[in-house]
Amino acid sequence: MDPRRGAADRPYPVGVDALPTIETASDELRRRALDPPMRFGEGILDEVLAAEEPYVLVTQPQPLALLDPGLRERPLATRIVDSLEHAALDRLVAGLPDGETVVGLGGGMALDAAKYVAWVRGTRLVLVPGIVSVDACVTNTIAVREWGRVVYRGWVVPDLVAVDFAIVRAAPPRLNRAGLGDVLSIHTALWDWRRGGEAGKARFVPAIARRSRAALEGVMALAPAIGEVADAALEAIVRTYALVNGLCVEVRHSQPQEGSEHYVAYRLEALTGRGFVHGEVLGLGGVLMATLQRNDPGRVAATLDAARVGWRPADLEIDRSTLERALVGLPAFIRESGLPYSVIDEADLSPVGVERLLATSPGLWS
Ligand SMILES: [Zn+2]
């Protein structure tokens, strides 16, 4: 566990200790999290927001620009989020007027900021994803940046997730296609989880793993439709996020969905100081780790290609020496970060081993 994750010096608002966390969330809250209310449709935002007044809106410039001028005047207050740094989130909370409801509209950053506000204030929470590239609209913890790293804080359940296809389709297609990455991660994550169970380092639950695998297969079959950014594919991705989040809530950890492919993404972000499109960098991590696991990496790469996800180092503007450095340093990184058992704990990631991995991962340089 990273010592910087210690709680003592954290500037949380007064009283925050009493708020739910992943360890202390009530059974009632957990039950609600298994099946959060969701609405899908074309042009539903107007109606959804009209029913939520009065509310405060937490958003980003691009989705805000899509709103009709009339809708833009409705919130009690509108705040643009540009950081998930802890101090920035606390400033956001402190500067908002009282409101019955907080509406988050946009990408992961806007949704996580809205979740933070609802967590600290205990208000109703409505999440309107502007893209389906990440699962932030259904996950319960909040991805906060502390000392340059992502840590997960809090525990909230949205009262409504509203997916307006007109809003989502206005985002760059690339971002919506990348939504596949956060589902395809199941492929490598389940291998890691099962192996962790065999090594006595995790409590593997076969029935949960089977349900996670079945959800993944359903989305893999939709890869070409994801490439076309079809409404049905977008809906399937969001419903799968919710289903798999429910499985993670049941086992109380993320291993049904998150494994070594995520750790590669975290390592690349920490090493380069860059933010990547989450699902794209997960695609790269997924192909690399599936190769290391001898776990059908060709199918992972082919699925990403069928959905037109840009997952190759060249697409992500990661050069070969940076990728080598990221992989050689991966075992130390996961130990330091206290991440669960994965293929990284047992693979050869020496410079020679990494050379071999880069030479054998399918389609990496094509
Ligand atoms: Zn993820």
Boltz pocket constraint, residues with backbone or C-beta under 6 A from the ligand:
constraints:
  - pocket:
      binder: B
      contacts: [[A, 182], [A, 262], [A, 278]]
      max_distance: 6.0
